[in-house]
Structures are given as C-alpha cells and as structure tokens.
C-alpha cells in the first residue's frame, strides 16, 4: 500500500493541536480564578468541563468514525473546537467558558479516536510504532510550548505590545489578556479545518483492536474485574497528571509568592517538557526491564517528588513540581499496555473503556477544589497521593497474559578443551 506522508504530517499537526489546546489549563488556572473571582471548587469545574467530555464522547466517537469515516469526524471535531474558541474569545464569561471547554474537550475526544488508526494506515503498519513515539514527542512539545505562549501574551499585552500580541490586545478586554490564547486557538483550528478539507484521506480498515464493538461486548467487559481495575488505573493517572499540572501554578503563587504569569507558567511548561524526556528514557527502560518494575520505580519517585513539592521550601517546591512530570511519563503507556495484554479478546472495546477513564482528569479536580475550599489547597492537592498509590499498586497486582518484550543479551560460552 502506498504511504501518504502528507496525511502523516497532518496527523502530527493534529497531535500538536490537541496537546496545545488541552494542556494550557494549568497555566490559565490562576488568571481565570482571579478574573472571575472563583473559589477552588469553581476552578475545579474548568478541567471537569473539559475532561468529562472524554468520558461522554470517547465510545460514541468510535461509532461515528465507523459510520461517517475519519475525515468527516475530524472536520466536525475541529469545527466544534473553532466555534467554541471563537465564541468564548468574543464573549468571555465564566458560563461561556465552561460550555466552551466542554465543546473543545468533545472535539479533542473525537480526534483521539480518529488519528491513531489513520496514522497506522497513512504511515504504514511497519512504521506505526516509530510514528506513535514521534507523535507523543510532538504532543509533549506542544504541552511545553502552550504555557509559554500564554505567558508571552499576558506579559506582552501588559507592556508594549507589538505584532500579533498588539492585535490580540485590541481584541480582548484589558483585564482579560489571557483570553487572547483563545483567539490563537480559533486561528489554529480554522487552519486545521482548511487543511483537512483539501487533503485526500486514505481508506482506513479498522483492525479488531480499533473497532468499538457492540453493546453486548461492553456489558461482557464490565463484568470483568480486571477491566474495572484498569479503567480506574487510567482514571487515577489522568487525575494525577491534571491534579499536579492544573494546580501547580496557583500553589506556587499562594504558598511561595511566585508570579503565575511567568514563573508559574514556566513551571507548567517544564513539567510537560520533562514528561516528554522521561518518556524517551522510559522507552529504553522498557526494553531492559519488566514494565511492572519500571512502573513501580517511577511511581515511587513521583510520590517522593510530589511530597517535596507540597511540603518543601520555595525552591524545592518549584523544581520538584517540574521533576514530578518526568516520573509520570511512563505511567499512561504502561497501564494501557498492561491492560490490553491482560484480556484475550475485545481489545477495541476495552480500549474505548480505558480512554473513557480520562474523565479522571475531571472528577479529581473537582474533589481537589472542594476539599481546598473546606481546608487548604495543600490538603486538597494531597488527594493526588491516593491516585499515585493506586497506580503504584498496579505494579504489584498486574498479571498480563503477555509481558513486554526485552532485549536479550547473548553471552558466548567458549568450550574449554
């Protein structure tokens, strides 16, 4: 089959955009809270609105792809994200923001379902593993860049804006400079719509692992204890990832006085950047060690660095938050692989259930916000220790049917005469 590298590039751009739109929330949290005078519980509703869309839309998106095809679903997803970004940028208010976040989250969930099978076909099955890793690196790069773009906008508007930032400053209220990032989102998504519209897509035949399955299949899977345990594994991971990245900048401002527009945003960017670097090391370690050992080791150090971030002095806290991203890096792919390798059939339906677990990013943040309002943000964020301990436990009870392949070191034995 002829490979379509134009589509591969488009998919890589899509991974970048998904990450850019998704992982900006942590940097925005202090600005949004200040602009709309939000309690911590209301601040927790922002990631809730975004990530609950994954819980609602992941499985239906699979049915949409099978019925309408990847191109139409991608166009619909980006159109939804464009409309949501544009409306909020033009009419910024808290209620509109919640609706906008849910709509963008819905679009991103739809895209996640489309792009992996499309990447397999467009780039070739034999290159799928490499292209998947490359896509994750691009995803990580966007997570690093997004908070820096936010910082450039809010600091640029406040000083002597030039170029694009000057244009943005004319479009946003003076006290809501951070809304400018949504004009950027609207521009990016409309460009993606035009690119998808003009590019010809290859025909995608879904594998058994990629098909969503029937309702009966889901009922059968939900009766399996292992399926439920791994669902909560993904739930716990995304809850952990967002529980740290989303509240980090606000925590550093409240407890250590760091400027959330510069230092806080930079910390969020470095968190994602170190997560990308950790992912590269994780790939190497997974060829040398059992994935359960890697998961336990990385989770142990994640717990340690997160504890230092919450309870250490200012500098220790600042850098520990960032380093925790490094140790979170291997958790998602290992949990996914252990899960899929723990059942004999219905992998496509099981994958849909696992992706639905991304709603953990929604539920955990509301709980953190609620507890923070009753006590303090430090105690609220301590809930993340529970999700980390659950992930740590997976390394002990996981019993996959197939273990990760390791590099075998051959030793030559010389016969002595």
C-alpha positions as CSV (number, residue, x, y, z in Angstrom):
1,X,0.0,0.0,0.0
2,X,1.3,3.5,-0.9
3,X,2.1,5.6,2.1
4,X,0.5,9.0,2.4
5,X,3.1,11.2,4.2
6,X,1.0,14.3,3.7
7,X,-1.6,12.7,5.9
8,X,1.1,11.6,8.4
9,X,2.3,15.3,8.7
10,X,-1.4,16.3,9.2
11,X,-1.8,13.8,12.0
12,X,1.4,15.1,13.7
13,X,0.0,18.6,13.5
14,X,-3.2,17.3,15.0
15,X,-1.4,15.7,17.9
16,X,0.3,19.1,18.4
17,X,-3.0,21.0,18.4
18,X,-4.7,18.5,20.7
19,X,-2.0,19.0,23.3
20,X,-1.8,22.7,22.7
21,X,-5.5,23.1,23.4
22,X,-5.6,20.6,26.3
23,X,-2.6,21.3,28.4
24,X,-2.9,25.1,28.7
25,X,-5.4,24.8,31.6
26,X,-2.8,24.6,34.3
27,X,-1.1,27.8,33.2
28,X,-4.5,29.5,32.9
29,X,-5.9,28.5,36.3
30,X,-4.6,31.5,38.4
31,X,-5.6,34.0,35.7
32,X,-9.1,32.5,35.3
33,X,-9.6,32.3,39.0
34,X,-8.6,35.9,39.5
35,X,-10.6,37.3,36.5
36,X,-13.9,35.5,37.5
37,X,-13.3,35.5,41.3
38,X,-13.6,31.7,41.5
39,X,-13.5,29.6,44.6
40,X,-11.3,26.5,44.3
41,X,-14.4,24.3,43.7
42,X,-15.4,26.5,40.8
43,X,-11.9,26.5,39.5
44,X,-12.0,22.7,39.6
45,X,-15.1,22.8,37.3
46,X,-12.8,24.1,34.4
47,X,-10.9,20.8,33.9
48,X,-14.1,19.0,34.9
49,X,-15.9,20.6,31.9
50,X,-13.1,19.7,29.6
51,X,-12.2,16.1,30.6
52,X,-15.7,14.9,31.3
53,X,-16.2,15.2,27.6
54,X,-13.8,12.3,27.2
55,X,-16.0,10.2,29.4
56,X,-19.1,11.0,27.5
57,X,-17.7,11.1,23.9
58,X,-14.9,8.5,23.5
59,X,-17.1,5.5,22.8
60,X,-19.8,7.3,20.7
61,X,-16.9,8.8,18.6
62,X,-15.8,5.3,17.7
63,X,-19.3,4.6,16.3
64,X,-19.1,7.9,14.4
65,X,-15.8,7.0,12.8
66,X,-17.2,3.6,11.7
67,X,-20.3,5.2,10.2
68,X,-19.0,8.5,8.7
69,X,-15.3,8.0,8.3
70,X,-12.2,9.7,9.8
71,X,-12.2,12.8,7.6
72,X,-15.8,13.9,8.4
73,X,-15.3,13.3,12.1
74,X,-12.0,15.3,12.1
75,X,-13.7,18.2,10.3
76,X,-16.6,18.1,12.8
77,X,-14.2,18.0,15.8
78,X,-12.2,21.0,14.6
79,X,-15.3,22.9,13.6
80,X,-16.7,22.4,17.1
81,X,-13.4,23.5,18.7
82,X,-13.3,26.6,16.4
83,X,-16.8,27.7,17.2
84,X,-16.2,27.1,21.0
85,X,-12.9,29.1,20.9
86,X,-14.3,31.9,18.8
87,X,-17.5,32.4,20.9
88,X,-15.5,32.5,24.2
89,X,-12.9,34.8,22.8
90,X,-15.6,37.2,21.6
91,X,-17.9,36.8,24.6
92,X,-15.6,36.0,27.6
93,X,-17.6,35.0,30.7
94,X,-17.3,32.1,33.2
95,X,-20.5,30.3,32.0
96,X,-19.5,30.6,28.3
97,X,-16.0,29.4,29.3
98,X,-17.4,26.2,30.8
99,X,-19.5,25.5,27.7
100,X,-16.5,26.3,25.5
101,X,-14.2,23.9,27.5
102,X,-16.8,21.1,27.2
103,X,-17.1,21.6,23.5
104,X,-13.4,21.7,22.9
105,X,-13.0,18.6,25.1
106,X,-15.6,16.8,23.0
107,X,-13.7,17.8,19.8
108,X,-10.4,16.5,21.2
109,X,-12.0,13.2,22.3
110,X,-13.3,12.8,18.7
111,X,-9.9,13.5,17.3
112,X,-8.1,11.0,19.6
113,X,-10.4,8.2,18.3
114,X,-9.6,9.0,14.6
115,X,-5.9,9.7,14.4
116,X,-4.3,6.5,15.7
117,X,-5.9,4.2,13.1
118,X,-5.3,6.8,10.5
119,X,-1.6,7.0,11.4
120,X,-1.3,3.3,11.1
121,X,-2.7,3.3,7.6
122,X,-1.1,6.5,6.3
123,X,2.3,5.9,7.7
124,X,2.4,2.1,7.3
125,X,2.0,-0.7,9.8
126,X,5.7,-1.4,9.8
127,X,6.4,2.2,10.9
128,X,3.5,2.6,13.3
129,X,5.5,2.1,16.5
130,X,8.1,4.7,15.4
131,X,5.4,7.2,14.3
132,X,3.4,6.7,17.5
133,X,6.5,7.6,19.6
134,X,7.2,10.6,17.3
135,X,3.6,11.7,17.8
136,X,4.0,11.5,21.6
137,X,7.1,13.6,21.4
138,X,5.3,16.2,19.3
139,X,2.4,16.0,21.8
140,X,4.9,16.7,24.6
141,X,6.5,19.6,22.7
142,X,3.1,21.3,22.4
143,X,2.4,20.9,26.1
144,X,5.7,22.6,26.7
145,X,5.0,25.5,24.3
146,X,1.4,26.3,25.2
147,X,2.1,27.8,28.7
148,X,5.0,29.8,27.2
149,X,2.6,31.3,24.6
150,X,0.2,32.2,27.4
151,X,3.0,33.9,29.3
152,X,4.1,35.8,26.2
153,X,0.5,37.0,25.6
154,X,-0.3,38.2,29.2
155,X,3.1,39.8,29.7
156,X,3.2,41.3,26.2
157,X,-0.2,42.9,26.5
158,X,0.7,44.4,29.8
159,X,3.9,46.1,28.4
160,X,4.3,47.5,24.9
161,X,2.6,45.0,22.6
162,X,3.9,44.5,19.1
163,X,2.9,42.4,16.1
164,X,0.4,39.6,16.8
165,X,0.3,40.5,20.5
166,X,-0.7,44.1,19.6
167,X,-3.5,42.7,17.5
168,X,-4.6,40.4,20.3
169,X,-4.6,43.3,22.8
170,X,-7.2,45.1,20.7
171,X,-9.4,42.1,20.7
172,X,-9.5,41.3,24.4
173,X,-10.7,43.3,27.5
174,X,-7.7,45.0,29.2
175,X,-8.2,42.9,32.4
176,X,-8.7,39.6,30.5
177,X,-5.5,39.5,28.4
178,X,-5.3,35.7,28.9
179,X,-8.4,35.3,26.7
180,X,-6.1,36.1,23.8
181,X,-4.9,32.5,23.8
182,X,-8.4,31.6,22.6
183,X,-8.1,33.8,19.6
184,X,-4.9,31.8,18.9
185,X,-6.9,28.6,19.3
186,X,-9.6,29.9,16.9
187,X,-7.0,30.7,14.3
188,X,-5.2,27.3,14.6
189,X,-8.5,25.3,14.4
190,X,-9.7,27.1,11.3
191,X,-6.3,26.4,9.6
192,X,-6.7,22.7,10.5
193,X,-10.2,22.7,9.0
194,X,-8.9,24.1,5.7
195,X,-6.0,21.6,5.6
196,X,-8.3,18.6,6.4
197,X,-10.8,19.8,3.8
198,X,-8.2,19.9,0.9
199,X,-6.2,16.8,1.8
200,X,-7.3,13.4,0.4
201,X,-7.5,10.7,3.1
202,X,-6.7,7.1,2.6
203,X,-9.3,4.4,3.2
204,X,-9.0,3.1,6.8
205,X,-9.9,-0.5,7.5
206,X,-10.2,-0.8,11.3
207,X,-8.4,-3.7,13.0
208,X,-10.2,-5.8,15.6
209,X,-8.3,-3.7,18.3
210,X,-9.7,-0.4,16.8
211,X,-13.3,-1.4,16.4
212,X,-15.7,-0.2,19.1
213,X,-17.7,-3.4,19.4
214,X,-21.3,-4.0,20.3
215,X,-23.3,-3.1,23.4
216,X,-23.2,-6.8,24.4
217,X,-19.4,-6.7,24.2
218,X,-19.3,-3.8,26.7
219,X,-21.6,-5.5,29.1
220,X,-19.4,-8.5,29.0
221,X,-16.3,-6.5,29.7
222,X,-17.8,-4.5,32.5
223,X,-18.4,-7.8,34.3
224,X,-14.7,-8.5,34.3
225,X,-12.9,-7.3,37.4
226,X,-9.7,-6.7,35.6
227,X,-11.4,-4.3,33.1
228,X,-12.7,-2.2,36.0
229,X,-9.4,-2.2,37.8
230,X,-7.6,-0.9,34.7
231,X,-10.3,1.6,34.0
232,X,-9.5,3.1,37.4
233,X,-5.8,2.9,36.6
234,X,-6.3,5.3,33.7
235,X,-8.8,7.3,35.8
236,X,-6.1,7.6,38.5
237,X,-3.3,8.5,36.1
238,X,-5.2,11.4,34.3
239,X,-6.4,12.6,37.7
240,X,-2.8,12.6,38.9
241,X,-1.4,14.3,35.8
242,X,-4.0,17.1,35.9
243,X,-4.1,17.2,39.7
244,X,-0.4,18.3,39.6
245,X,-0.2,20.3,36.3
246,X,-3.5,22.2,36.8
247,X,-3.0,23.4,40.4
248,X,0.8,23.8,40.3
249,X,1.0,27.4,39.3
250,X,-1.7,28.5,41.7
251,X,0.0,26.6,44.5
252,X,3.4,28.3,43.8
253,X,1.7,31.7,43.9
254,X,-0.3,31.1,47.1
255,X,2.4,29.4,49.2
256,X,5.7,30.8,47.8
257,X,4.7,34.0,46.1
258,X,5.9,33.1,42.6
259,X,4.5,35.1,39.7
260,X,2.0,32.8,37.9
261,X,2.3,34.7,34.7
262,X,6.0,33.9,34.3
263,X,7.5,31.5,36.9
264,X,4.3,29.5,37.3
265,X,3.7,29.3,33.6
266,X,7.3,28.3,33.1
267,X,7.0,25.6,35.7
268,X,3.9,24.1,34.0
269,X,5.8,24.2,30.7
270,X,8.8,22.4,32.2
271,X,6.6,19.8,33.8
272,X,5.4,18.8,30.3
273,X,8.8,19.1,28.8
274,X,10.3,16.8,31.5
275,X,7.5,14.4,30.9
276,X,8.5,14.1,27.3
277,X,12.1,13.5,28.2
278,X,11.0,10.9,30.8
279,X,9.0,9.2,28.1
280,X,12.2,8.7,26.0
281,X,14.1,7.2,28.9
282,X,11.0,5.0,29.6
283,X,11.1,3.6,26.1
284,X,14.7,2.4,26.7
285,X,14.0,1.0,30.2
286,X,11.0,-1.0,28.8
287,X,13.4,-2.8,26.6
288,X,15.6,-3.7,29.6
289,X,13.1,-4.3,32.5
290,X,9.7,-5.7,33.1
291,X,7.1,-2.9,32.7
292,X,5.8,-3.5,36.2
293,X,9.2,-2.8,37.7
294,X,9.5,0.4,35.7
295,X,6.0,1.4,36.8
296,X,6.7,0.8,40.5
297,X,10.1,2.7,40.4
298,X,8.8,5.7,38.5
299,X,5.7,5.9,40.7
300,X,7.7,5.7,43.9
301,X,9.9,8.6,42.8
302,X,6.8,10.5,41.6
303,X,5.4,10.2,45.1
304,X,8.6,11.4,46.6
305,X,9.0,14.5,44.3
306,X,5.3,15.4,44.7
307,X,5.7,15.3,48.5
308,X,8.7,17.6,48.3
309,X,6.7,19.9,46.0
310,X,3.8,20.2,48.6
311,X,5.8,20.3,51.8
312,X,9.3,21.6,50.8
313,X,10.6,25.2,50.8
314,X,10.1,27.5,47.9
315,X,12.9,26.5,45.5
316,X,12.5,22.8,46.3
317,X,8.8,23.1,45.7
318,X,9.3,24.9,42.4
319,X,11.7,22.3,41.0
320,X,10.0,19.2,42.5
321,X,6.7,20.0,40.8
322,X,8.5,20.2,37.5
323,X,10.5,17.0,38.1
324,X,7.4,15.0,39.0
325,X,6.4,15.3,35.4
326,X,9.5,13.2,34.5
327,X,8.4,10.4,36.7
328,X,4.7,10.5,35.5
329,X,5.9,10.0,31.9
330,X,5.8,6.2,31.7
331,X,2.5,5.6,33.6
332,X,-0.1,6.0,30.8
333,X,1.6,3.8,28.2
334,X,2.4,1.1,30.7
335,X,-1.1,1.0,32.2
336,X,-2.6,0.8,28.7
337,X,-0.3,-2.0,27.6
338,X,-0.7,-4.0,30.8
339,X,-4.5,-3.6,30.5
340,X,-4.7,-4.7,26.8
341,X,-2.3,-7.6,27.5
342,X,-4.5,-8.8,30.3
343,X,-7.5,-9.8,28.2
344,X,-7.7,-12.3,25.4
345,X,-10.3,-10.6,23.2
346,X,-12.4,-7.4,22.6
347,X,-9.4,-5.2,22.7
348,X,-11.1,-2.4,20.7
349,X,-14.0,-2.2,23.1
350,X,-11.6,-2.4,26.1
351,X,-9.5,0.4,24.7
352,X,-12.7,2.6,24.4
353,X,-13.4,1.9,28.1
354,X,-9.9,2.8,29.1
355,X,-10.0,6.1,27.1
356,X,-13.2,6.9,28.9
357,X,-11.2,6.7,32.1
358,X,-9.7,10.0,31.1
359,X,-12.7,11.5,32.9
360,X,-10.5,11.1,36.0
361,X,-9.0,14.4,35.0
362,X,-12.4,15.9,35.6
363,X,-13.5,14.2,38.8
364,X,-10.3,14.5,40.7
365,X,-10.0,18.3,40.1
366,X,-13.5,19.0,41.4
367,X,-12.6,16.9,44.5
368,X,-9.3,18.8,44.9
369,X,-11.2,22.1,44.6
370,X,-13.9,21.1,47.0
371,X,-11.5,19.9,49.7
372,X,-9.3,23.0,49.2
373,X,-12.3,25.3,49.9
374,X,-13.0,23.4,53.1
375,X,-9.4,23.3,54.2
376,X,-6.5,24.5,52.1
377,X,-5.1,23.9,48.6
378,X,-2.2,22.0,50.1
379,X,-4.6,19.5,51.7
380,X,-6.8,19.4,48.6
381,X,-3.8,18.6,46.4
382,X,-2.8,15.8,48.8
383,X,-5.7,13.8,47.3
384,X,-3.3,13.1,44.5
385,X,-1.3,10.8,46.8
386,X,-4.3,8.4,46.7
387,X,-4.3,8.2,42.9
388,X,-0.5,7.8,42.9
389,X,-0.8,4.9,45.4
390,X,-3.4,3.2,43.3
391,X,-1.0,3.4,40.3
392,X,1.8,2.1,42.5
393,X,-0.4,-0.9,43.4
394,X,-0.8,-1.8,39.7
395,X,2.8,-2.8,39.6
396,X,2.1,-5.5,42.2
397,X,-1.3,-7.0,41.1
398,X,-0.9,-6.7,37.3
399,X,-0.6,-10.2,35.8
400,X,-0.6,-9.7,32.0
401,X,-1.0,-12.7,29.6
402,X,1.9,-11.2,27.6
403,X,4.9,-9.4,29.1
404,X,6.7,-6.6,27.4
405,X,9.5,-7.8,25.1
406,X,13.0,-7.4,26.5
407,X,16.4,-7.2,24.7
408,X,18.2,-10.4,25.3
409,X,21.9,-10.1,25.9
410,X,23.6,-13.1,24.3
411,X,26.6,-14.5,26.1
412,X,29.1,-16.5,24.2
413,X,30.3,-19.6,26.0
414,X,33.7,-20.9,25.0
415,X,34.3,-24.6,25.4
416,X,37.5,-25.3,27.3
417,X,39.4,-28.2,26.0
